[in-house]
Amino acid sequence: MNFVGEMRKFITEAGGGDWIDVYSDFRNDTDHLATHAILVPNDKVAGVLETESWGHTSPDTLHPGCTCYGGGSIKYHRFGNDEGYEPIVIYRSFHGIKPAYLDISEEFKLFHNLFFDKKNDKYFKVQDDGSEVEVIRQSENRISIRTVELKQFLAIKEMHLVLLFDLFRKFPRNVFDYNLSETTGNEKGPNFIYLYEMNDAMFKKDGFFVRVLGKSVVEGYSKQDSDFWPYNEAEDAAPSYMEFICGLDQKGRGISLPCNPHGGNYLTPVYFRPEVLSKYYNNPTKYSVEDGYLRCAALWGVQIDNDNPNYVCVFLGDIGRDIPQSEHGYWRSFNIPPAGPMSETAFRRSFMAEFADPQRKDLLFKQQLSLFNEWWRRKHKWDFFKPLGGEDQHCLASLRIPATDEQNEFDTQVMYLTKLIVDSLNETEIAKEITSAPDQKGIGKLEEYLKVKGAPEYSKSIEFLRDLQALRSTGAAHRKGSNYEKTAKKLGLHERDPRSVYQDILSRAIDLFEKLKAI
C-alpha cells in the first residue's frame, strides 16, 4: 500500500506545474480526492503551517459578515476573519432553494482583465499583441489557474496561495494484510504539512479507510520578476530588433537591416509575399485589413502598402515601432527582396501628402460598394443591397484578391462576392417598383427592374451576375461538373490564372455600381 507516499508526492509537489488546481473534487468507489485553496498574507503563512487542520482557513468560512467582540464591539469583515485570509474560489450556496455553484475571485479576474468564454467555461487574457492566453479552466469538479498569472497576482498582492487537501482511500481487506508498521503519522516541511491516519474500523475484515489531511504553500514571484507593470519597466534593457531583408548585394545575397525605428533607415521599404495578410484576413473578428492599414482591434495598427496584388510593402521603422515583437517572426517568414516599386497610391499618400484612391481591385470594390450603398440610400430611401447580418459580416471583411492560385481560395472569394451582390439584393423593395414578372426571383427580378428603369446596358449587368452565381452554384458550393466547366471557360479560367480572373470579376462588379447610379 503506497497511498500515503502517493499523497505525499501530490502535496509536496503541488504548484510546480504550468497549471495549479485551486479546486477539485473527485470521487469513485475507493477514492475521494478534494483540493481547495485560499489566499494568505505573506506574514501569516508560518501560522497557517503550524497545523494540518483546516480550522478557520476552511474556504466555506470566507464570506462577508460581522464579528462580535467582547465588550459589545462589532466589526465588519469582507471575508469574515481578522487574519486577512481571502478566497480564490468562492462557494455560492442557496440552501437547496437554488443550485449551488463555484465562482472565481472577481479581483483576480479584474486584475488580469479576463474574458469569459461561456461556451467552454474558460477565461482568456488578451495580450498586448492581440493574442489570447487561456488563464482559467473550469469544469464541474475542477478549477485550474495558469501558474504564471496566479503567481503574478500573488506577487503584487503580497500573498501566498495555500492549497488544502483532504484525501481518502478505501482498502477492501483487513489492515494486517498490508503489513503496516504505522497506522498514523505526520510530516512538516518548509512549504507543507500533512497528517495521515486510519479509521477505527481498520481491524475489520470488510476493509478500512486511510485519510491524508494537509496543506501546501505556493509562493508568488518577486515583484521585480513578476513582469507586471510597473515592475517590468527595465530602463537599462536595450530592445532587440529583428532584421529584415531590404535589398540584394552584387552576388544576389540578401542585405538585412534591423527594424529599429530610431535608426537611420526608417523609410526603407520592406517587401513581403501577399500571403502575409492571410492570417489577418482569416480572423476578421480580431483583425481588420484596410486600404493602406492593418489593425488589431484597438491594440495596434500599422501603415501598409497593400495596393499591389503581388506583394505587401511596409516601412522598416514602422515594423519596429508599430508591429508587436511577437509578430516579427511571422512577418520575417514572408519577407522577400524588393520586388518592385511602391504603389503609386502609397507613394502619393506617404511622400506627397495627397489623397489617393486605391487601384487594387478588392480595395477599390470595397470603397465603391460603401459609396454606392450610401448614395443609393440617400437618394432612394432604401438599401439596394441589404446589410449583412452578424454571422455574414466576415464576408466583406475577408473579401480580397486570392493570395495564391489555389482553387479553394478562388472558390471562397467567389462565395463572398456572391453573397454581397447577389444574395443581398433587396428583392422586397425591388418588387415594389415593377408590376410584371411577379414570380421572378433574385437576378430575374432585378433584370425586370433595370429594364423598367431604363438602366444603360442592363443586359451586360445581368449577364455578369448570372455568371457569378453560376460560378458559385456549379463550383464553389457544389461538385464541379460540365456546367462549371462551361462558365469557367467563358470567364477564361482555363487560359488565365484564378487571381487575374477574380480581378476581372471585381472590375465588372465595380462597373455594375456605375450602371446602377445611372438609373
KAVENLIN-V659507 format. One record per pair of residues at least 6 apart in sequence whose ideal C-beta (glycine too) atoms are under 8 Angstrom apart, sorted by the first residue. I is the first residue (numbers start at 1). J is the second residue. D is the distance in Angstrom with one decimal. If there is no record, write none. Layout:
i j d
I J D
I J D
This chain:
i j d
1 171 6.8
1 178 4.6
1 180 7.1
1 210 7.8
3 169 4.8
3 210 5.6
3 212 7.6
4 185 7.8
4 196 4.9
4 210 6.9
4 212 6.4
7 165 7.5
7 167 5.3
7 194 7.3
7 196 7.3
7 212 4.2
7 214 8.0
8 187 7.0
8 194 7.0
8 212 8.0
10 165 7.5
10 167 7.6
11 163 7.9
11 165 5.7
11 192 5.4
11 194 5.4
11 212 7.6
11 214 5.1
11 215 8.0
11 216 5.0
12 189 6.6
12 191 7.9
12 192 5.3
12 216 6.9
14 20 7.3
14 21 7.9
14 163 5.2
14 165 7.8
14 192 7.9
14 216 4.4
14 218 7.2
15 147 7.2
15 161 7.1
15 163 6.8
15 216 6.7
15 218 3.6
17 147 6.7
18 146 6.7
18 147 5.6
19 137 7.4
19 144 4.5
19 145 6.9
19 146 5.8
19 147 6.3
20 37 7.9
20 144 6.6
20 145 5.7
20 147 5.6
20 150 5.9
20 161 7.2
20 163 7.7
20 218 6.5
21 35 5.3
21 142 6.1
21 143 7.2
21 144 5.2
21 163 7.9
22 35 7.6
22 36 7.6
22 37 4.0
22 88 5.2
22 89 5.4
22 143 5.5
22 144 7.0
22 145 5.6
22 150 7.9
22 161 7.4
22 163 7.6
23 35 6.4
23 36 6.0
23 37 6.8
23 89 4.6
23 102 6.3
23 142 6.7
23 143 4.1
24 33 6.6
24 34 6.9
24 35 4.3
24 141 6.4
24 142 4.6
24 143 7.6
25 33 7.7
25 34 5.2
25 35 7.8
25 141 4.9
25 142 7.8
26 32 7.3
26 33 4.7
26 34 7.9
26 141 6.0
26 142 7.9
27 33 7.9
29 170 7.5
30 169 5.9
30 170 4.7
30 171 7.9
31 167 7.8
31 168 6.7
31 169 5.3
31 170 7.5
32 166 8.0
32 167 7.3
32 168 4.4
33 167 5.3
33 168 7.8
34 165 7.2
34 166 4.6
34 167 7.0
35 163 6.3
35 164 7.1
35 165 5.8
36 58 7.8
36 59 4.9
36 89 7.0
36 163 7.5
36 164 4.5
37 59 7.3
37 88 5.1
37 89 6.3
37 161 5.7
37 162 6.7
37 163 5.2
37 164 6.7
38 57 5.8
38 59 5.7
38 62 6.5
38 85 5.4
38 86 6.7
38 87 5.9
38 88 6.7
38 161 7.7
38 162 5.3
38 164 7.1
39 85 6.8
39 86 4.2
39 87 7.2
39 88 5.6
39 105 7.8
39 154 7.7
39 157 7.3
39 159 4.7
39 160 7.4
39 161 6.3
39 162 7.6
40 48 5.5
40 57 7.6
40 83 7.6
40 84 7.5
40 85 5.7
40 159 6.1
40 160 5.2
40 161 7.8
40 162 5.0
40 217 7.9
41 83 7.3
41 84 4.5
41 85 8.0
41 158 6.8
41 159 5.6
41 160 7.9
42 158 5.4
42 159 6.3
42 160 6.1
44 83 5.4
44 84 6.5
44 85 7.5
45 160 5.0
45 162 7.3
45 217 5.8
47 83 7.8
48 57 6.1
48 162 5.6
48 215 6.6
48 217 7.5
49 188 7.0
49 191 7.7
49 192 7.6
49 193 5.2
49 215 6.5
49 217 6.7
50 193 7.9
51 193 7.3
52 186 6.5
52 193 4.9
52 194 5.5
52 195 4.4
52 213 5.3
52 214 5.0
52 215 6.3
53 213 7.1
54 164 5.5
54 166 7.7
54 213 7.7
54 215 7.8
56 81 6.4
56 83 7.9
56 85 7.8
57 85 6.1
57 162 6.7
57 164 6.8
57 215 7.9
58 164 7.6
59 87 5.4
59 89 6.5
59 91 6.3
59 164 7.4
60 91 5.4
61 80 5.9
61 81 7.3
62 79 4.5
62 80 5.9
62 81 7.0
62 85 6.0
62 86 6.6
62 87 4.4
63 79 6.8
63 80 5.6
63 87 7.9
63 90 7.8
63 91 8.0
64 76 7.5
64 77 7.1
64 78 5.8
64 79 6.9
64 80 6.6
65 76 7.6
65 77 6.4
65 80 4.6
66 74 5.3
66 75 6.7
66 76 5.3
66 77 7.3
67 74 7.1
67 75 5.3
67 77 5.9
67 80 7.5
67 82 7.2
68 74 5.4
69 75 6.9
78 86 8.0
79 85 6.3
79 86 5.2
79 87 6.6
86 105 7.2
86 159 7.4
87 105 6.4
88 104 7.2
88 105 5.1
88 108 6.6
88 145 7.6
88 161 6.8
89 102 5.7
89 103 7.4
89 104 6.4
89 105 7.5
89 143 5.8
90 102 7.0
90 103 4.4
90 104 7.2
90 105 6.7
91 100 7.4
91 102 6.4
92 100 6.1
92 101 5.3
92 102 7.0
92 103 5.9
93 100 4.5
94 100 6.5
102 138 7.5
102 143 6.4
104 123 7.4
104 136 6.0
104 138 7.5
104 143 7.0
108 114 8.0
108 145 7.8
108 150 8.0
108 153 5.7
109 116 7.9
109 123 6.7
109 136 7.9
111 153 5.5
111 156 7.6
112 125 5.0
112 135 6.1
112 149 5.4
112 152 7.8
112 153 7.4
113 125 6.9
113 126 7.2
114 123 4.1
114 124 6.5
114 125 5.7
114 135 5.7
114 136 6.8
115 123 6.8
115 124 4.9
115 125 7.6
115 126 6.5
115 132 7.8
116 122 7.8
116 123 5.5
117 123 7.2
117 124 6.2
121 137 7.5
121 138 4.5
121 139 6.6
122 134 5.6
122 136 6.5
122 137 5.6
122 138 7.0
123 134 7.3
123 135 5.1
123 136 3.7
123 138 7.8
124 132 4.6
124 133 6.5
124 134 5.6
124 135 6.5
125 132 7.1
125 133 4.8
125 135 5.0
125 149 6.7
126 132 5.8
126 299 7.7
127 133 6.2
127 326 7.6
128 299 6.4
128 300 7.7
128 324 6.3
129 296 7.3
129 299 7.1
129 300 7.0
129 324 3.5
129 325 7.9
129 326 4.6
129 327 6.0
130 286 5.9
130 287 7.4
130 296 4.0
130 297 6.5
130 299 5.1
130 300 7.0
130 324 7.7
131 326 6.8
133 146 7.3
133 149 7.9
134 146 6.8
135 145 6.6
135 146 4.9
135 149 4.9
136 143 7.0
136 144 7.2
136 145 5.5
136 146 7.5
137 143 7.2
137 144 4.7
138 144 7.9
150 161 6.7
150 218 7.6
150 220 7.7
151 218 7.5
151 219 7.7
151 220 4.5
151 221 4.9
151 226 7.5
152 220 7.2
152 221 6.4
152 226 4.9
152 227 7.0
152 228 5.0
153 220 7.1
154 160 6.3
154 161 6.1
154 218 7.4
154 219 7.1
154 220 2.6
154 221 7.4
155 220 4.0
155 221 4.4
155 222 6.4
155 223 5.2
155 225 7.6
155 226 4.1
155 228 7.0
156 223 6.6
156 226 6.3
156 228 5.9
157 220 7.7
159 220 7.3
160 217 5.3
160 218 6.5
160 219 5.7
160 220 7.0
161 217 7.3
161 218 4.1
161 220 7.7
162 215 5.7
162 216 7.4
162 217 5.6
162 218 7.7
163 215 6.7
163 216 4.5
163 217 7.6
163 218 6.6
164 214 7.9
164 215 5.7
165 194 7.1
165 212 6.8
165 213 6.9
165 214 5.0
165 215 7.1
165 216 7.1
166 211 7.5
166 212 7.9
166 213 5.6
167 211 6.9
167 212 4.4
167 213 7.6
168 209 5.7
168 210 7.1
168 211 5.3
168 212 7.9
169 209 7.0
169 210 5.3
170 207 6.1
170 208 7.7
170 209 5.4
171 178 7.0
171 207 5.4
171 208 5.7
171 209 7.4
171 210 6.9
172 206 7.7
172 207 4.6
173 205 7.3
173 207 6.2
174 203 6.5
174 204 7.0
174 205 5.3
174 207 7.8
174 208 7.8
175 183 7.3
175 198 6.8
175 202 4.3
175 203 6.0
175 208 5.6
176 203 7.7
183 197 7.1
183 198 4.7
183 202 6.5
184 195 7.6
184 196 6.7
184 197 4.3
184 198 6.8
185 195 7.5
185 196 5.8
185 197 8.0
186 193 7.3
186 194 6.5
186 195 4.3
186 196 7.2
187 193 7.4
187 194 6.1
191 216 6.4
191 217 4.4
191 218 7.9
191 219 7.4
192 214 6.5
192 215 6.6
192 216 4.5
192 217 7.0
193 214 5.7
193 215 5.5
194 212 5.8
194 213 6.5
194 214 2.7
194 215 7.4
195 212 7.3
195 213 5.2
195 214 6.6
196 210 6.4
196 211 6.8
196 212 4.6
196 213 7.8
197 210 7.5
197 211 5.7
198 208 5.7
198 209 6.8
198 210 5.4
198 211 7.7
199 208 5.7
199 209 4.5
199 210 8.0
199 211 7.3
201 207 7.8
201 208 5.5
201 209 7.7
202 208 3.8
220 226 7.5
221 227 7.9
223 231 4.9
224 231 5.4
225 231 8.0
226 232 7.4
239 325 7.8
241 258 4.0
241 259 4.9
241 260 4.5
241 320 5.1
242 258 7.0
242 259 6.0
242 325 7.5
242 328 4.3
242 329 7.1
242 332 5.9
243 256 3.9
243 257 6.2
243 258 5.1
243 259 7.4
244 256 6.2
244 257 6.7
244 259 5.9
244 270 4.8
244 316 6.5
244 319 6.7
244 331 7.7
244 332 6.3
244 335 5.3
245 254 4.1
245 255 6.9
245 256 5.4
245 270 7.4
245 271 8.0
245 335 5.1
245 336 7.0
245 337 5.6
246 255 5.9
246 256 6.8
246 257 5.0
246 265 7.4
246 268 5.1
246 269 7.6
246 270 5.8
246 316 6.4
246 338 7.4
247 254 7.6
247 255 4.3
247 337 6.7
247 338 6.1
248 254 6.2
248 255 6.4
248 337 5.2
248 338 7.7
249 255 5.7
254 337 6.1
257 263 7.7
257 265 5.2
257 268 6.4
257 316 6.1
258 320 7.5
259 270 7.7
259 316 5.2
259 317 6.9
259 319 4.1
259 320 3.6
259 328 7.1
260 317 7.5
260 320 5.5
261 317 4.2
261 318 7.6
261 320 4.4
261 321 3.9
263 317 7.4
265 316 5.4
265 317 7.2
266 315 6.4
266 316 6.4
266 317 3.1
266 318 7.9
267 315 5.4
267 316 7.5
267 317 6.8
268 315 6.9
268 316 4.2
268 317 7.8
269 305 7.6
269 313 5.0
269 314 7.4
269 315 6.3
269 316 7.5
269 338 7.0
269 342 5.9
270 313 6.9
270 314 5.5
270 315 7.2
270 316 5.2
270 319 6.4
270 335 6.7
271 311 5.1
271 312 7.3
271 313 5.5
271 335 7.2
271 336 5.1
271 337 6.8
271 338 5.4
271 339 5.1
272 311 6.4
272 312 4.6
272 313 7.4
272 314 7.1
272 331 6.4
272 334 4.4
272 335 5.8
272 336 6.5
273 311 6.6
273 312 7.6
273 334 4.6
273 336 5.9
273 403 7.8
274 309 6.6
274 310 6.7
274 311 6.2
274 312 5.9
274 401 8.0
274 403 4.6
275 334 6.1
275 403 4.5
275 404 6.7
276 312 5.6
276 330 7.7
276 331 6.1
276 334 3.9
277 289 5.5
277 294 7.2
277 306 6.8
277 312 6.2
277 400 7.7
277 403 7.2
278 403 5.5
279 287 7.7
279 330 7.0
280 287 3.8
280 288 7.8
280 289 5.2
280 294 6.1
280 296 8.0
281 287 7.6
281 289 5.6
281 397 7.6
281 398 5.2
281 400 5.8
282 398 6.9
284 393 7.6
284 394 4.6
284 397 3.6
284 398 5.4
285 394 7.5
286 296 6.4
286 297 6.1
287 294 7.0
287 295 6.8
287 296 5.5
287 297 7.8
288 294 7.5
288 295 4.4
288 397 6.7
289 306 7.0
289 397 7.7
289 400 7.3
291 306 7.6
291 307 7.7
291 358 4.9
291 363 4.6
291 366 7.5
291 367 6.7
292 303 6.2
292 304 6.4
292 305 7.0
292 306 6.8
292 307 7.3
292 345 7.4
292 346 6.7
292 349 6.6
292 358 7.5
293 301 6.1
293 302 7.3
293 303 5.9
293 304 6.5
294 301 6.4
294 302 5.4
294 304 5.2
294 306 7.9
295 301 4.1
300 322 6.3
300 323 7.1
300 324 6.0
301 322 6.6
302 314 6.5
302 318 5.4
302 319 7.4
302 322 3.9
302 323 5.2
303 314 7.4
303 315 7.3
303 318 5.8
303 322 7.5
303 350 7.7
304 312 5.9
304 313 7.1
304 314 5.3
305 312 6.8
305 313 3.9
305 314 7.1
305 342 5.4
305 343 5.4
305 345 7.7
305 346 3.7
306 312 5.2
306 360 7.0
306 363 7.2
307 343 3.8
307 344 7.9
307 345 4.4
307 346 6.0
307 358 5.2
307 359 5.7
307 360 4.6
307 363 6.6
308 340 6.9
308 343 5.0
308 360 6.8
309 360 5.8
309 361 7.7
309 401 4.9
309 499 6.8
309 503 7.1
310 339 6.6
310 340 7.2
311 336 6.9
311 339 4.7
311 340 6.9
313 342 5.6
313 343 7.6
313 346 6.9
314 323 7.8
314 331 7.9
315 350 8.0
319 328 7.0
319 331 6.8
323 331 6.6
341 347 7.7
342 350 7.7
343 359 6.9
343 360 7.7
344 356 7.3
344 359 7.1
345 356 4.6
345 357 7.3
345 358 5.6
345 359 5.9
348 354 4.4
348 356 4.3
349 355 7.6
349 356 5.5
357 364 6.9
357 367 6.8
358 364 5.2
358 367 6.5
360 401 7.0
361 401 6.3
361 503 4.6
361 506 4.0
361 507 6.0
361 510 7.5
362 399 6.2
362 400 4.6
362 401 4.9
362 506 6.1
364 506 7.6
364 510 6.3
365 399 7.4
365 506 4.7
365 509 5.8
365 510 5.7
366 396 6.9
366 399 7.0
368 510 5.1
368 513 5.3
369 385 7.6
369 396 7.8
369 420 7.1
369 421 7.9
369 509 8.0
369 513 7.0
371 513 7.9
372 384 7.4
372 513 4.2
372 516 6.9
372 517 6.9
373 383 6.7
373 384 6.9
373 385 6.1
375 517 6.7
376 382 7.9
376 383 7.2
376 384 4.5
376 516 7.3
376 517 8.0
377 383 5.8
377 384 8.0
382 426 6.5
382 429 4.5
383 426 5.5
383 429 7.5
384 425 7.6
384 426 5.9
384 429 7.9
384 516 6.8
385 420 6.9
385 421 6.4
385 424 4.4
385 425 6.7
385 426 6.8
386 424 4.9
386 425 7.6
386 426 5.1
387 424 8.0
388 395 6.3
388 396 6.3
388 419 7.7
388 420 7.5
388 424 6.9
392 419 6.3
395 415 7.8
395 416 4.4
395 419 5.0
395 420 6.1
396 416 7.5
396 420 6.3
398 416 6.3
399 413 6.4
399 416 4.6
399 417 6.4
399 420 7.1
400 413 6.9
401 413 7.7
401 499 5.9
401 502 5.9
401 503 5.9
401 506 7.5
402 409 3.9
402 410 5.4
402 413 5.7
402 498 6.1
402 499 5.2
402 502 6.0
403 409 6.7
404 499 7.7
405 497 4.9
405 498 5.2
405 499 5.9
406 498 7.9
407 498 7.0
409 498 7.5
410 498 3.9
410 499 7.8
410 501 7.7
410 502 6.2
411 475 6.3
411 476 3.9
412 476 7.3
413 502 5.9
414 468 7.1
414 471 5.0
414 472 5.4
414 475 7.4
414 476 4.8
414 502 7.6
414 505 7.7
415 472 5.6
415 476 4.9
415 477 6.8
417 468 6.6
417 505 6.9
417 506 7.5
417 509 6.7
418 468 5.6
418 469 6.1
418 471 7.6
418 472 4.3
418 476 7.8
421 465 7.2
421 468 7.5
421 509 6.0
421 512 7.1
422 442 6.7
422 443 6.7
422 465 5.8
422 468 6.3
422 469 5.4
422 472 7.8
425 442 6.1
425 443 7.6
425 445 7.7
425 446 5.8
427 441 7.3
427 442 6.7
427 445 5.6
430 445 5.6
430 446 6.1
430 449 4.8
431 438 7.5
431 445 6.3
433 449 5.6
433 452 6.6
433 453 7.2
434 445 7.2
434 448 4.9
434 449 5.4
434 452 5.5
436 448 6.2
437 444 6.8
437 445 7.0
437 448 4.6
440 447 7.6
440 448 6.1
442 469 7.9
443 462 6.2
443 465 5.0
443 466 6.0
443 469 6.6
446 462 7.0
446 465 7.3
447 458 7.1
447 462 4.7
450 458 3.7
450 461 6.7
450 462 7.1
450 519 7.5
451 458 6.3
453 519 4.6
454 519 7.2
455 461 7.1
455 515 5.8
455 516 6.9
455 518 6.5
455 519 5.2
456 515 5.9
456 518 5.3
457 515 6.5
458 515 7.0
460 515 8.0
461 511 7.9
461 512 5.2
461 515 5.4
461 516 7.9
464 508 4.6
464 509 7.5
464 511 8.0
464 512 6.5
465 512 7.6
467 487 6.1
467 490 6.7
467 491 6.4
468 505 6.6
468 509 8.0
470 483 6.9
470 484 7.7
470 487 4.4
471 484 7.5
471 487 5.6
471 488 7.6
471 491 7.3
474 480 6.9
474 481 6.8
474 483 4.2
474 484 4.0
474 487 6.2
475 484 4.1
475 487 7.4
475 488 7.3
488 494 6.4
491 501 5.6
491 504 7.5
491 505 7.4
492 501 5.9
492 504 7.7
493 501 5.5
